[in-house]
Amino acid sequence: MLLINILGLLLIALIVWWFWLYKPSEASIAEDGIVITVENGTYQPSRLKVSAGQPVTLTFLRKDASPCAATVVFPEADVSEELPLNKAKAIVLPAMRKGEYPFTCQMQMYRGTLVVN
């Protein structure tokens, strides 16, 4: 009974960390670009800072064979692209206004945010 209680508390702690305490990796896009790795159920980095009012090119490298990782969707920009396995794929996004724009896989299990300043 004690073991079950300890496992329950550990599970609660993991849930709290994942949903409220976890801070995703963050990166700013420079002129030379950035590579976003799709691996182990995440985008790395998953929070990207870009400048407002100009198009941006993001390069995705999918290392995860999961079918969910096969597509990245930017709903606000009306962009949906297939990501080949173990090959870099450049995606050009149109100029966007200031704000935060989520991007996900088609099932919304992989999540990231595009921060436009």
Phi and psi restraints in degrees (range 20) as a CNS / XPLOR table:
assign (resid 1 and name C) (resid 2 and name N)
       (resid 2 and name CA) (resid 2 and name C) 1.0 -63.1 20.0 2
assign (resid 2 and name N) (resid 2 and name CA)
       (resid 2 and name C) (resid 3 and name N) 1.0 -40.7 20.0 2
assign (resid 2 and name C) (resid 3 and name N)
       (resid 3 and name CA) (resid 3 and name C) 1.0 -61.4 20.0 2
assign (resid 3 and name N) (resid 3 and name CA)
       (resid 3 and name C) (resid 4 and name N) 1.0 -40.9 20.0 2
assign (resid 3 and name C) (resid 4 and name N)
       (resid 4 and name CA) (resid 4 and name C) 1.0 -64.2 20.0 2
assign (resid 4 and name N) (resid 4 and name CA)
       (resid 4 and name C) (resid 5 and name N) 1.0 -41.3 20.0 2
assign (resid 4 and name C) (resid 5 and name N)
       (resid 5 and name CA) (resid 5 and name C) 1.0 -64.7 20.0 2
assign (resid 5 and name N) (resid 5 and name CA)
       (resid 5 and name C) (resid 6 and name N) 1.0 -41.9 20.0 2
assign (resid 5 and name C) (resid 6 and name N)
       (resid 6 and name CA) (resid 6 and name C) 1.0 -64.5 20.0 2
assign (resid 6 and name N) (resid 6 and name CA)
       (resid 6 and name C) (resid 7 and name N) 1.0 -44.8 20.0 2
assign (resid 6 and name C) (resid 7 and name N)
       (resid 7 and name CA) (resid 7 and name C) 1.0 -62.7 20.0 2
assign (resid 7 and name N) (resid 7 and name CA)
       (resid 7 and name C) (resid 8 and name N) 1.0 -38.6 20.0 2
assign (resid 7 and name C) (resid 8 and name N)
       (resid 8 and name CA) (resid 8 and name C) 1.0 -62.3 20.0 2
assign (resid 8 and name N) (resid 8 and name CA)
       (resid 8 and name C) (resid 9 and name N) 1.0 -43.8 20.0 2
assign (resid 8 and name C) (resid 9 and name N)
       (resid 9 and name CA) (resid 9 and name C) 1.0 -65.0 20.0 2
assign (resid 9 and name N) (resid 9 and name CA)
       (resid 9 and name C) (resid 10 and name N) 1.0 -40.1 20.0 2
assign (resid 9 and name C) (resid 10 and name N)
       (resid 10 and name CA) (resid 10 and name C) 1.0 -63.1 20.0 2
assign (resid 10 and name N) (resid 10 and name CA)
       (resid 10 and name C) (resid 11 and name N) 1.0 -40.1 20.0 2
assign (resid 10 and name C) (resid 11 and name N)
       (resid 11 and name CA) (resid 11 and name C) 1.0 -64.7 20.0 2
assign (resid 11 and name N) (resid 11 and name CA)
       (resid 11 and name C) (resid 12 and name N) 1.0 -42.0 20.0 2
assign (resid 11 and name C) (resid 12 and name N)
       (resid 12 and name CA) (resid 12 and name C) 1.0 -62.4 20.0 2
assign (resid 12 and name N) (resid 12 and name CA)
       (resid 12 and name C) (resid 13 and name N) 1.0 -43.3 20.0 2
assign (resid 12 and name C) (resid 13 and name N)
       (resid 13 and name CA) (resid 13 and name C) 1.0 -61.7 20.0 2
assign (resid 13 and name N) (resid 13 and name CA)
       (resid 13 and name C) (resid 14 and name N) 1.0 -41.6 20.0 2
assign (resid 13 and name C) (resid 14 and name N)
       (resid 14 and name CA) (resid 14 and name C) 1.0 -63.3 20.0 2
assign (resid 14 and name N) (resid 14 and name CA)
       (resid 14 and name C) (resid 15 and name N) 1.0 -42.4 20.0 2
assign (resid 14 and name C) (resid 15 and name N)
       (resid 15 and name CA) (resid 15 and name C) 1.0 -64.0 20.0 2
assign (resid 15 and name N) (resid 15 and name CA)
       (resid 15 and name C) (resid 16 and name N) 1.0 -44.5 20.0 2
assign (resid 15 and name C) (resid 16 and name N)
       (resid 16 and name CA) (resid 16 and name C) 1.0 -60.9 20.0 2
assign (resid 16 and name N) (resid 16 and name CA)
       (resid 16 and name C) (resid 17 and name N) 1.0 -45.1 20.0 2
assign (resid 16 and name C) (resid 17 and name N)
       (resid 17 and name CA) (resid 17 and name C) 1.0 -61.6 20.0 2
assign (resid 17 and name N) (resid 17 and name CA)
       (resid 17 and name C) (resid 18 and name N) 1.0 -47.9 20.0 2
assign (resid 17 and name C) (resid 18 and name N)
       (resid 18 and name CA) (resid 18 and name C) 1.0 -63.9 20.0 2
assign (resid 18 and name N) (resid 18 and name CA)
       (resid 18 and name C) (resid 19 and name N) 1.0 -43.4 20.0 2
assign (resid 18 and name C) (resid 19 and name N)
       (resid 19 and name CA) (resid 19 and name C) 1.0 -91.9 20.0 2
assign (resid 19 and name N) (resid 19 and name CA)
       (resid 19 and name C) (resid 20 and name N) 1.0 -25.0 20.0 2
assign (resid 19 and name C) (resid 20 and name N)
       (resid 20 and name CA) (resid 20 and name C) 1.0 -122.4 20.0 2
assign (resid 20 and name N) (resid 20 and name CA)
       (resid 20 and name C) (resid 21 and name N) 1.0 -28.2 20.0 2
assign (resid 20 and name C) (resid 21 and name N)
       (resid 21 and name CA) (resid 21 and name C) 1.0 -104.4 20.0 2
assign (resid 21 and name N) (resid 21 and name CA)
       (resid 21 and name C) (resid 22 and name N) 1.0 -22.6 20.0 2
assign (resid 21 and name C) (resid 22 and name N)
       (resid 22 and name CA) (resid 22 and name C) 1.0 -67.6 20.0 2
assign (resid 22 and name N) (resid 22 and name CA)
       (resid 22 and name C) (resid 23 and name N) 1.0 129.3 20.0 2
assign (resid 22 and name C) (resid 23 and name N)
       (resid 23 and name CA) (resid 23 and name C) 1.0 -111.7 20.0 2
assign (resid 23 and name N) (resid 23 and name CA)
       (resid 23 and name C) (resid 24 and name N) 1.0 117.7 20.0 2
assign (resid 23 and name C) (resid 24 and name N)
       (resid 24 and name CA) (resid 24 and name C) 1.0 -68.2 20.0 2
assign (resid 24 and name N) (resid 24 and name CA)
       (resid 24 and name C) (resid 25 and name N) 1.0 156.0 20.0 2
assign (resid 24 and name C) (resid 25 and name N)
       (resid 25 and name CA) (resid 25 and name C) 1.0 -66.3 20.0 2
assign (resid 25 and name N) (resid 25 and name CA)
       (resid 25 and name C) (resid 26 and name N) 1.0 147.7 20.0 2
assign (resid 25 and name C) (resid 26 and name N)
       (resid 26 and name CA) (resid 26 and name C) 1.0 -129.7 20.0 2
assign (resid 26 and name N) (resid 26 and name CA)
       (resid 26 and name C) (resid 27 and name N) 1.0 143.9 20.0 2
assign (resid 26 and name C) (resid 27 and name N)
       (resid 27 and name CA) (resid 27 and name C) 1.0 -149.2 20.0 2
assign (resid 27 and name N) (resid 27 and name CA)
       (resid 27 and name C) (resid 28 and name N) 1.0 148.0 20.0 2
assign (resid 27 and name C) (resid 28 and name N)
       (resid 28 and name CA) (resid 28 and name C) 1.0 -97.8 20.0 2
assign (resid 28 and name N) (resid 28 and name CA)
       (resid 28 and name C) (resid 29 and name N) 1.0 144.9 20.0 2
assign (resid 28 and name C) (resid 29 and name N)
       (resid 29 and name CA) (resid 29 and name C) 1.0 -86.2 20.0 2
assign (resid 29 and name N) (resid 29 and name CA)
       (resid 29 and name C) (resid 30 and name N) 1.0 120.5 20.0 2
assign (resid 29 and name C) (resid 30 and name N)
       (resid 30 and name CA) (resid 30 and name C) 1.0 -94.1 20.0 2
assign (resid 30 and name N) (resid 30 and name CA)
       (resid 30 and name C) (resid 31 and name N) 1.0 177.9 20.0 2
assign (resid 30 and name C) (resid 31 and name N)
       (resid 31 and name CA) (resid 31 and name C) 1.0 -61.2 20.0 2
assign (resid 31 and name N) (resid 31 and name CA)
       (resid 31 and name C) (resid 32 and name N) 1.0 -32.1 20.0 2
assign (resid 31 and name C) (resid 32 and name N)
       (resid 32 and name CA) (resid 32 and name C) 1.0 -82.5 20.0 2
assign (resid 32 and name N) (resid 32 and name CA)
       (resid 32 and name C) (resid 33 and name N) 1.0 0.2 20.0 2
assign (resid 32 and name C) (resid 33 and name N)
       (resid 33 and name CA) (resid 33 and name C) 1.0 84.9 20.0 2
assign (resid 33 and name N) (resid 33 and name CA)
       (resid 33 and name C) (resid 34 and name N) 1.0 -172.4 20.0 2
assign (resid 33 and name C) (resid 34 and name N)
       (resid 34 and name CA) (resid 34 and name C) 1.0 -151.0 20.0 2
assign (resid 34 and name N) (resid 34 and name CA)
       (resid 34 and name C) (resid 35 and name N) 1.0 151.5 20.0 2
assign (resid 34 and name C) (resid 35 and name N)
       (resid 35 and name CA) (resid 35 and name C) 1.0 -108.3 20.0 2
assign (resid 35 and name N) (resid 35 and name CA)
       (resid 35 and name C) (resid 36 and name N) 1.0 124.0 20.0 2
assign (resid 35 and name C) (resid 36 and name N)
       (resid 36 and name CA) (resid 36 and name C) 1.0 -98.7 20.0 2
assign (resid 36 and name N) (resid 36 and name CA)
       (resid 36 and name C) (resid 37 and name N) 1.0 118.8 20.0 2
assign (resid 36 and name C) (resid 37 and name N)
       (resid 37 and name CA) (resid 37 and name C) 1.0 -90.6 20.0 2
assign (resid 37 and name N) (resid 37 and name CA)
       (resid 37 and name C) (resid 38 and name N) 1.0 131.0 20.0 2
assign (resid 37 and name C) (resid 38 and name N)
       (resid 38 and name CA) (resid 38 and name C) 1.0 -103.6 20.0 2
assign (resid 38 and name N) (resid 38 and name CA)
       (resid 38 and name C) (resid 39 and name N) 1.0 106.4 20.0 2
assign (resid 38 and name C) (resid 39 and name N)
       (resid 39 and name CA) (resid 39 and name C) 1.0 -157.9 20.0 2
assign (resid 39 and name N) (resid 39 and name CA)
       (resid 39 and name C) (resid 40 and name N) 1.0 141.9 20.0 2
assign (resid 39 and name C) (resid 40 and name N)
       (resid 40 and name CA) (resid 40 and name C) 1.0 54.8 20.0 2
assign (resid 40 and name N) (resid 40 and name CA)
       (resid 40 and name C) (resid 41 and name N) 1.0 38.4 20.0 2
assign (resid 40 and name C) (resid 41 and name N)
       (resid 41 and name CA) (resid 41 and name C) 1.0 78.1 20.0 2
assign (resid 41 and name N) (resid 41 and name CA)
       (resid 41 and name C) (resid 42 and name N) 1.0 14.6 20.0 2
assign (resid 41 and name C) (resid 42 and name N)
       (resid 42 and name CA) (resid 42 and name C) 1.0 -140.0 20.0 2
assign (resid 42 and name N) (resid 42 and name CA)
       (resid 42 and name C) (resid 43 and name N) 1.0 162.4 20.0 2
assign (resid 42 and name C) (resid 43 and name N)
       (resid 43 and name CA) (resid 43 and name C) 1.0 -100.3 20.0 2
assign (resid 43 and name N) (resid 43 and name CA)
       (resid 43 and name C) (resid 44 and name N) 1.0 131.7 20.0 2
assign (resid 43 and name C) (resid 44 and name N)
       (resid 44 and name CA) (resid 44 and name C) 1.0 -127.4 20.0 2
assign (resid 44 and name N) (resid 44 and name CA)
       (resid 44 and name C) (resid 45 and name N) 1.0 114.4 20.0 2
assign (resid 44 and name C) (resid 45 and name N)
       (resid 45 and name CA) (resid 45 and name C) 1.0 -73.9 20.0 2
assign (resid 45 and name N) (resid 45 and name CA)
       (resid 45 and name C) (resid 46 and name N) 1.0 158.4 20.0 2
assign (resid 45 and name C) (resid 46 and name N)
       (resid 46 and name CA) (resid 46 and name C) 1.0 -107.2 20.0 2
assign (resid 46 and name N) (resid 46 and name CA)
       (resid 46 and name C) (resid 47 and name N) 1.0 -6.5 20.0 2
assign (resid 46 and name C) (resid 47 and name N)
       (resid 47 and name CA) (resid 47 and name C) 1.0 -125.5 20.0 2
assign (resid 47 and name N) (resid 47 and name CA)
       (resid 47 and name C) (resid 48 and name N) 1.0 113.0 20.0 2
assign (resid 47 and name C) (resid 48 and name N)
       (resid 48 and name CA) (resid 48 and name C) 1.0 -115.3 20.0 2
assign (resid 48 and name N) (resid 48 and name CA)
       (resid 48 and name C) (resid 49 and name N) 1.0 130.8 20.0 2
assign (resid 48 and name C) (resid 49 and name N)
       (resid 49 and name CA) (resid 49 and name C) 1.0 -102.9 20.0 2
assign (resid 49 and name N) (resid 49 and name CA)
       (resid 49 and name C) (resid 50 and name N) 1.0 128.4 20.0 2
assign (resid 49 and name C) (resid 50 and name N)
       (resid 50 and name CA) (resid 50 and name C) 1.0 -133.9 20.0 2
assign (resid 50 and name N) (resid 50 and name CA)
       (resid 50 and name C) (resid 51 and name N) 1.0 165.2 20.0 2
assign (resid 50 and name C) (resid 51 and name N)
       (resid 51 and name CA) (resid 51 and name C) 1.0 -85.2 20.0 2
assign (resid 51 and name N) (resid 51 and name CA)
       (resid 51 and name C) (resid 52 and name N) 1.0 144.8 20.0 2
assign (resid 51 and name C) (resid 52 and name N)
       (resid 52 and name CA) (resid 52 and name C) 1.0 -75.8 20.0 2
assign (resid 52 and name N) (resid 52 and name CA)
       (resid 52 and name C) (resid 53 and name N) 1.0 153.4 20.0 2
assign (resid 52 and name C) (resid 53 and name N)
       (resid 53 and name CA) (resid 53 and name C) 1.0 79.8 20.0 2
assign (resid 53 and name N) (resid 53 and name CA)
       (resid 53 and name C) (resid 54 and name N) 1.0 7.4 20.0 2
assign (resid 53 and name C) (resid 54 and name N)
       (resid 54 and name CA) (resid 54 and name C) 1.0 -140.3 20.0 2
assign (resid 54 and name N) (resid 54 and name CA)
       (resid 54 and name C) (resid 55 and name N) 1.0 145.6 20.0 2
assign (resid 54 and name C) (resid 55 and name N)
       (resid 55 and name CA) (resid 55 and name C) 1.0 -63.1 20.0 2
assign (resid 55 and name N) (resid 55 and name CA)
       (resid 55 and name C) (resid 56 and name N) 1.0 153.9 20.0 2
assign (resid 55 and name C) (resid 56 and name N)
       (resid 56 and name CA) (resid 56 and name C) 1.0 -134.5 20.0 2
assign (resid 56 and name N) (resid 56 and name CA)
       (resid 56 and name C) (resid 57 and name N) 1.0 143.2 20.0 2
assign (resid 56 and name C) (resid 57 and name N)
       (resid 57 and name CA) (resid 57 and name C) 1.0 -110.0 20.0 2
assign (resid 57 and name N) (resid 57 and name CA)
       (resid 57 and name C) (resid 58 and name N) 1.0 123.5 20.0 2
assign (resid 57 and name C) (resid 58 and name N)
       (resid 58 and name CA) (resid 58 and name C) 1.0 -110.9 20.0 2
assign (resid 58 and name N) (resid 58 and name CA)
       (resid 58 and name C) (resid 59 and name N) 1.0 136.7 20.0 2
assign (resid 58 and name C) (resid 59 and name N)
       (resid 59 and name CA) (resid 59 and name C) 1.0 -109.5 20.0 2
assign (resid 59 and name N) (resid 59 and name CA)
       (resid 59 and name C) (resid 60 and name N) 1.0 122.7 20.0 2
assign (resid 59 and name C) (resid 60 and name N)
       (resid 60 and name CA) (resid 60 and name C) 1.0 -106.4 20.0 2
assign (resid 60 and name N) (resid 60 and name CA)
       (resid 60 and name C) (resid 61 and name N) 1.0 137.8 20.0 2
assign (resid 60 and name C) (resid 61 and name N)
       (resid 61 and name CA) (resid 61 and name C) 1.0 -122.1 20.0 2
assign (resid 61 and name N) (resid 61 and name CA)
       (resid 61 and name C) (resid 62 and name N) 1.0 107.0 20.0 2
assign (resid 61 and name C) (resid 62 and name N)
       (resid 62 and name CA) (resid 62 and name C) 1.0 -88.4 20.0 2
assign (resid 62 and name N) (resid 62 and name CA)
       (resid 62 and name C) (resid 63 and name N) 1.0 116.1 20.0 2
assign (resid 62 and name C) (resid 63 and name N)
       (resid 63 and name CA) (resid 63 and name C) 1.0 -108.4 20.0 2
assign (resid 63 and name N) (resid 63 and name CA)
       (resid 63 and name C) (resid 64 and name N) 1.0 -8.0 20.0 2
assign (resid 63 and name C) (resid 64 and name N)
       (resid 64 and name CA) (resid 64 and name C) 1.0 -93.4 20.0 2
assign (resid 64 and name N) (resid 64 and name CA)
       (resid 64 and name C) (resid 65 and name N) 1.0 121.9 20.0 2
assign (resid 64 and name C) (resid 65 and name N)
       (resid 65 and name CA) (resid 65 and name C) 1.0 -78.9 20.0 2
assign (resid 65 and name N) (resid 65 and name CA)
       (resid 65 and name C) (resid 66 and name N) 1.0 -4.1 20.0 2
assign (resid 65 and name C) (resid 66 and name N)
       (resid 66 and name CA) (resid 66 and name C) 1.0 -58.1 20.0 2
assign (resid 66 and name N) (resid 66 and name CA)
       (resid 66 and name C) (resid 67 and name N) 1.0 137.6 20.0 2
assign (resid 66 and name C) (resid 67 and name N)
       (resid 67 and name CA) (resid 67 and name C) 1.0 -60.2 20.0 2
assign (resid 67 and name N) (resid 67 and name CA)
       (resid 67 and name C) (resid 68 and name N) 1.0 -28.0 20.0 2
assign (resid 67 and name C) (resid 68 and name N)
       (resid 68 and name CA) (resid 68 and name C) 1.0 -64.9 20.0 2
assign (resid 68 and name N) (resid 68 and name CA)
       (resid 68 and name C) (resid 69 and name N) 1.0 -32.4 20.0 2
assign (resid 68 and name C) (resid 69 and name N)
       (resid 69 and name CA) (resid 69 and name C) 1.0 -77.5 20.0 2
assign (resid 69 and name N) (resid 69 and name CA)
       (resid 69 and name C) (resid 70 and name N) 1.0 -5.8 20.0 2
assign (resid 69 and name C) (resid 70 and name N)
       (resid 70 and name CA) (resid 70 and name C) 1.0 -71.4 20.0 2
assign (resid 70 and name N) (resid 70 and name CA)
       (resid 70 and name C) (resid 71 and name N) 1.0 -17.6 20.0 2
assign (resid 70 and name C) (resid 71 and name N)
       (resid 71 and name CA) (resid 71 and name C) 1.0 -132.9 20.0 2
assign (resid 71 and name N) (resid 71 and name CA)
       (resid 71 and name C) (resid 72 and name N) 1.0 140.1 20.0 2
assign (resid 71 and name C) (resid 72 and name N)
       (resid 72 and name CA) (resid 72 and name C) 1.0 -116.7 20.0 2
assign (resid 72 and name N) (resid 72 and name CA)
       (resid 72 and name C) (resid 73 and name N) 1.0 137.6 20.0 2
assign (resid 72 and name C) (resid 73 and name N)
       (resid 73 and name CA) (resid 73 and name C) 1.0 -125.8 20.0 2
assign (resid 73 and name N) (resid 73 and name CA)
       (resid 73 and name C) (resid 74 and name N) 1.0 128.6 20.0 2
assign (resid 73 and name C) (resid 74 and name N)
       (resid 74 and name CA) (resid 74 and name C) 1.0 -112.7 20.0 2
assign (resid 74 and name N) (resid 74 and name CA)
       (resid 74 and name C) (resid 75 and name N) 1.0 88.8 20.0 2
assign (resid 74 and name C) (resid 75 and name N)
       (resid 75 and name CA) (resid 75 and name C) 1.0 -61.5 20.0 2
assign (resid 75 and name N) (resid 75 and name CA)
       (resid 75 and name C) (resid 76 and name N) 1.0 -38.1 20.0 2
assign (resid 75 and name C) (resid 76 and name N)
       (resid 76 and name CA) (resid 76 and name C) 1.0 -67.2 20.0 2
assign (resid 76 and name N) (resid 76 and name CA)
       (resid 76 and name C) (resid 77 and name N) 1.0 -29.5 20.0 2
assign (resid 76 and name C) (resid 77 and name N)
       (resid 77 and name CA) (resid 77 and name C) 1.0 -95.6 20.0 2
assign (resid 77 and name N) (resid 77 and name CA)
       (resid 77 and name C) (resid 78 and name N) 1.0 -1.5 20.0 2
assign (resid 77 and name C) (resid 78 and name N)
       (resid 78 and name CA) (resid 78 and name C) 1.0 57.1 20.0 2
assign (resid 78 and name N) (resid 78 and name CA)
       (resid 78 and name C) (resid 79 and name N) 1.0 45.4 20.0 2
assign (resid 78 and name C) (resid 79 and name N)
       (resid 79 and name CA) (resid 79 and name C) 1.0 -121.0 20.0 2
assign (resid 79 and name N) (resid 79 and name CA)
       (resid 79 and name C) (resid 80 and name N) 1.0 129.6 20.0 2
assign (resid 79 and name C) (resid 80 and name N)
       (resid 80 and name CA) (resid 80 and name C) 1.0 -138.9 20.0 2
assign (resid 80 and name N) (resid 80 and name CA)
       (resid 80 and name C) (resid 81 and name N) 1.0 121.7 20.0 2
assign (resid 80 and name C) (resid 81 and name N)
       (resid 81 and name CA) (resid 81 and name C) 1.0 -131.6 20.0 2
assign (resid 81 and name N) (resid 81 and name CA)
       (resid 81 and name C) (resid 82 and name N) 1.0 142.3 20.0 2
assign (resid 81 and name C) (resid 82 and name N)
       (resid 82 and name CA) (resid 82 and name C) 1.0 -79.6 20.0 2
assign (resid 82 and name N) (resid 82 and name CA)
       (resid 82 and name C) (resid 83 and name N) 1.0 139.8 20.0 2
assign (resid 82 and name C) (resid 83 and name N)
       (resid 83 and name CA) (resid 83 and name C) 1.0 -111.3 20.0 2
assign (resid 83 and name N) (resid 83 and name CA)
       (resid 83 and name C) (resid 84 and name N) 1.0 115.2 20.0 2
assign (resid 83 and name C) (resid 84 and name N)
       (resid 84 and name CA) (resid 84 and name C) 1.0 -70.5 20.0 2
assign (resid 84 and name N) (resid 84 and name CA)
       (resid 84 and name C) (resid 85 and name N) 1.0 150.0 20.0 2
assign (resid 84 and name C) (resid 85 and name N)
       (resid 85 and name CA) (resid 85 and name C) 1.0 -72.5 20.0 2
assign (resid 85 and name N) (resid 85 and name CA)
       (resid 85 and name C) (resid 86 and name N) 1.0 130.3 20.0 2
assign (resid 85 and name C) (resid 86 and name N)
       (resid 86 and name CA) (resid 86 and name C) 1.0 58.5 20.0 2
assign (resid 86 and name N) (resid 86 and name CA)
       (resid 86 and name C) (resid 87 and name N) 1.0 29.0 20.0 2
assign (resid 86 and name C) (resid 87 and name N)
       (resid 87 and name CA) (resid 87 and name C) 1.0 -136.7 20.0 2
assign (resid 87 and name N) (resid 87 and name CA)
       (resid 87 and name C) (resid 88 and name N) 1.0 141.0 20.0 2
assign (resid 87 and name C) (resid 88 and name N)
       (resid 88 and name CA) (resid 88 and name C) 1.0 -73.7 20.0 2
assign (resid 88 and name N) (resid 88 and name CA)
       (resid 88 and name C) (resid 89 and name N) 1.0 140.5 20.0 2
assign (resid 88 and name C) (resid 89 and name N)
       (resid 89 and name CA) (resid 89 and name C) 1.0 -132.0 20.0 2
assign (resid 89 and name N) (resid 89 and name CA)
       (resid 89 and name C) (resid 90 and name N) 1.0 118.1 20.0 2
assign (resid 89 and name C) (resid 90 and name N)
       (resid 90 and name CA) (resid 90 and name C) 1.0 -86.0 20.0 2
assign (resid 90 and name N) (resid 90 and name CA)
       (resid 90 and name C) (resid 91 and name N) 1.0 133.0 20.0 2
assign (resid 90 and name C) (resid 91 and name N)
       (resid 91 and name CA) (resid 91 and name C) 1.0 -124.7 20.0 2
assign (resid 91 and name N) (resid 91 and name CA)
       (resid 91 and name C) (resid 92 and name N) 1.0 124.0 20.0 2
assign (resid 91 and name C) (resid 92 and name N)
       (resid 92 and name CA) (resid 92 and name C) 1.0 -97.0 20.0 2
assign (resid 92 and name N) (resid 92 and name CA)
       (resid 92 and name C) (resid 93 and name N) 1.0 124.5 20.0 2
assign (resid 92 and name C) (resid 93 and name N)
       (resid 93 and name CA) (resid 93 and name C) 1.0 -105.0 20.0 2
assign (resid 93 and name N) (resid 93 and name CA)
       (resid 93 and name C) (resid 94 and name N) 1.0 143.3 20.0 2
assign (resid 93 and name C) (resid 94 and name N)
       (resid 94 and name CA) (resid 94 and name C) 1.0 -69.5 20.0 2
assign (resid 94 and name N) (resid 94 and name CA)
       (resid 94 and name C) (resid 95 and name N) 1.0 166.6 20.0 2
assign (resid 94 and name C) (resid 95 and name N)
       (resid 95 and name CA) (resid 95 and name C) 1.0 -59.9 20.0 2
assign (resid 95 and name N) (resid 95 and name CA)
       (resid 95 and name C) (resid 96 and name N) 1.0 137.1 20.0 2
assign (resid 95 and name C) (resid 96 and name N)
       (resid 96 and name CA) (resid 96 and name C) 1.0 -128.0 20.0 2
assign (resid 96 and name N) (resid 96 and name CA)
       (resid 96 and name C) (resid 97 and name N) 1.0 155.8 20.0 2
assign (resid 96 and name C) (resid 97 and name N)
       (resid 97 and name CA) (resid 97 and name C) 1.0 -79.6 20.0 2
assign (resid 97 and name N) (resid 97 and name CA)
       (resid 97 and name C) (resid 98 and name N) 1.0 165.9 20.0 2
assign (resid 97 and name C) (resid 98 and name N)
       (resid 98 and name CA) (resid 98 and name C) 1.0 -57.3 20.0 2
assign (resid 98 and name N) (resid 98 and name CA)
       (resid 98 and name C) (resid 99 and name N) 1.0 140.7 20.0 2
assign (resid 98 and name C) (resid 99 and name N)
       (resid 99 and name CA) (resid 99 and name C) 1.0 151.6 20.0 2
assign (resid 99 and name N) (resid 99 and name CA)
       (resid 99 and name C) (resid 100 and name N) 1.0 -176.6 20.0 2
assign (resid 99 and name C) (resid 100 and name N)
       (resid 100 and name CA) (resid 100 and name C) 1.0 -114.3 20.0 2
assign (resid 100 and name N) (resid 100 and name CA)
       (resid 100 and name C) (resid 101 and name N) 1.0 128.9 20.0 2
assign (resid 100 and name C) (resid 101 and name N)
       (resid 101 and name CA) (resid 101 and name C) 1.0 -123.9 20.0 2
assign (resid 101 and name N) (resid 101 and name CA)
       (resid 101 and name C) (resid 102 and name N) 1.0 118.7 20.0 2
assign (resid 101 and name C) (resid 102 and name N)
       (resid 102 and name CA) (resid 102 and name C) 1.0 -74.9 20.0 2
assign (resid 102 and name N) (resid 102 and name CA)
       (resid 102 and name C) (resid 103 and name N) 1.0 151.2 20.0 2
assign (resid 102 and name C) (resid 103 and name N)
       (resid 103 and name CA) (resid 103 and name C) 1.0 -134.1 20.0 2
assign (resid 103 and name N) (resid 103 and name CA)
       (resid 103 and name C) (resid 104 and name N) 1.0 146.4 20.0 2
assign (resid 103 and name C) (resid 104 and name N)
       (resid 104 and name CA) (resid 104 and name C) 1.0 -146.4 20.0 2
assign (resid 104 and name N) (resid 104 and name CA)
       (resid 104 and name C) (resid 105 and name N) 1.0 175.6 20.0 2
assign (resid 104 and name C) (resid 105 and name N)
       (resid 105 and name CA) (resid 105 and name C) 1.0 -81.2 20.0 2
assign (resid 105 and name N) (resid 105 and name CA)
       (resid 105 and name C) (resid 106 and name N) 1.0 175.9 20.0 2
assign (resid 105 and name C) (resid 106 and name N)
       (resid 106 and name CA) (resid 106 and name C) 1.0 -65.4 20.0 2
assign (resid 106 and name N) (resid 106 and name CA)
       (resid 106 and name C) (resid 107 and name N) 1.0 -23.2 20.0 2
assign (resid 106 and name C) (resid 107 and name N)
       (resid 107 and name CA) (resid 107 and name C) 1.0 -99.0 20.0 2
assign (resid 107 and name N) (resid 107 and name CA)
       (resid 107 and name C) (resid 108 and name N) 1.0 2.1 20.0 2
assign (resid 107 and name C) (resid 108 and name N)
       (resid 108 and name CA) (resid 108 and name C) 1.0 61.1 20.0 2
assign (resid 108 and name N) (resid 108 and name CA)
       (resid 108 and name C) (resid 109 and name N) 1.0 31.1 20.0 2
assign (resid 108 and name C) (resid 109 and name N)
       (resid 109 and name CA) (resid 109 and name C) 1.0 -91.4 20.0 2
assign (resid 109 and name N) (resid 109 and name CA)
       (resid 109 and name C) (resid 110 and name N) 1.0 -37.5 20.0 2
assign (resid 109 and name C) (resid 110 and name N)
       (resid 110 and name CA) (resid 110 and name C) 1.0 -90.0 20.0 2
assign (resid 110 and name N) (resid 110 and name CA)
       (resid 110 and name C) (resid 111 and name N) 1.0 132.5 20.0 2
assign (resid 110 and name C) (resid 111 and name N)
       (resid 111 and name CA) (resid 111 and name C) 1.0 -135.8 20.0 2
assign (resid 111 and name N) (resid 111 and name CA)
       (resid 111 and name C) (resid 112 and name N) 1.0 144.6 20.0 2
assign (resid 111 and name C) (resid 112 and name N)
       (resid 112 and name CA) (resid 112 and name C) 1.0 -150.0 20.0 2
assign (resid 112 and name N) (resid 112 and name CA)
       (resid 112 and name C) (resid 113 and name N) 1.0 171.2 20.0 2
assign (resid 112 and name C) (resid 113 and name N)
       (resid 113 and name CA) (resid 113 and name C) 1.0 -135.6 20.0 2
assign (resid 113 and name N) (resid 113 and name CA)
       (resid 113 and name C) (resid 114 and name N) 1.0 133.4 20.0 2
assign (resid 113 and name C) (resid 114 and name N)
       (resid 114 and name CA) (resid 114 and name C) 1.0 -101.1 20.0 2
assign (resid 114 and name N) (resid 114 and name CA)
       (resid 114 and name C) (resid 115 and name N) 1.0 114.6 20.0 2
assign (resid 114 and name C) (resid 115 and name N)
       (resid 115 and name CA) (resid 115 and name C) 1.0 -99.9 20.0 2
assign (resid 115 and name N) (resid 115 and name CA)
       (resid 115 and name C) (resid 116 and name N) 1.0 116.4 20.0 2
assign (resid 115 and name C) (resid 116 and name N)
       (resid 116 and name CA) (resid 116 and name C) 1.0 -103.9 20.0 2
assign (resid 116 and name N) (resid 116 and name CA)
       (resid 116 and name C) (resid 117 and name N) 1.0 119.1 20.0 2
